[in-house]
Amino acid sequence: MTERQKPRRAATVILLRDAEPRGLEVFLTRRPDDMAFLGGMYCFPGGTVRKEDCSASILRRCHGLTPNDARKIVGAHFAPNEALGFWIAAIRELFEEVGILLAVKEKGERWAAEPIDKTELAKKHAALLEKSSSFQSLLESDGLLCHASNLAYFSYWRTPSQFSLRFDTRFFLAALPADQSPLPASPEVAHSLWLTPDRALHLFAKDELPMIFPTFASLRTLADFDSQESVFKEFRHGK
């Protein structure tokens, strides 16, 4: 295997919310057409695990899951810091791409994005995209921790070896925080929408919602559940 073909570690978040009058919806984003990977496809927010996602300093800003517990979930072939790095990357990418921040206060108390916080959060989101600030700096300045226990481990996918750009991706589930709404678009998101899994699969069958197989398979699995509660009961680690 050449270095070019070596899969990059990545993390993806399937954001869920209650549907009306019952059921659940998933949040799908369409990648800009000119993007090298998945251009024009509908997928879930996510991206590559960075070196800093596994650093001791950012792992200290993690709540609800230890490095050793993360390693038990994703596999002993990862060092504990590398294992927990998947959760950090998932939370960071979710915020970068759609502005949703899964966080708690430094003592573990619930954090709610009040109107004034949302204004400041939008400014810090812009600074993060402009690379004038880091995700860790954002957390530190607001006294926040990544709420790792808000993510339920869902599945694992690896890009086939025939592709030059490959990813080793861990998929996570997360409930949409009651006080937050995802951005409709961003530099990595051309368009976004909420759909029930069944509706998404119906549109895919009509060639109206292009997606790759891991996205399809995830939606197909979720279509068998009738509520968020039943999904998390099935996939929450340590249930």
C-alpha angles and dihedrals in degrees: 000000000000123000089249090058097045108116118246118226112249141172130212131191124212103204115207136193136171117273125218127279089001142328128051140283132212128215115238127186129197116223117228111266093241096056115117094225121050093345109183093007128122113235143140124279113273148108149176124328107242128210091248091056087070098043121121092239096057093041088059086062092061125105132197102016132063125215090247093051090049089052091053088056102045099031144279092259087080124074111241093253091049091051095052088044088075090063093046091049091049092052093044094048092047089055095043095049104037107008098246113139120198101200146136132198119271094266092048097261119146114273119210123193100232118191093267090047091050091056092051091043091055090053092049091047089056091048090051092052090047088051091233089121137027131233090243091052090052091053093045095048092053096038093242137147129206107257097225094169088064087072120079115201108242115168149330129237133180124196111243116261095246091071118087093212108055136175136196098209132189114200120212134187123224134174116234107253110247093235099047137074126195120245112256091223142003137165089288097036122067095176138352139194145172117239138164110249090245092053092048091051090048091053091046090054088054091051090245098114111044114203141152124250099265089056091047092047092049092051091047091054093047091049088072092064125081099200145016088249093059091048094052092043087059100042107028108113113243093019 
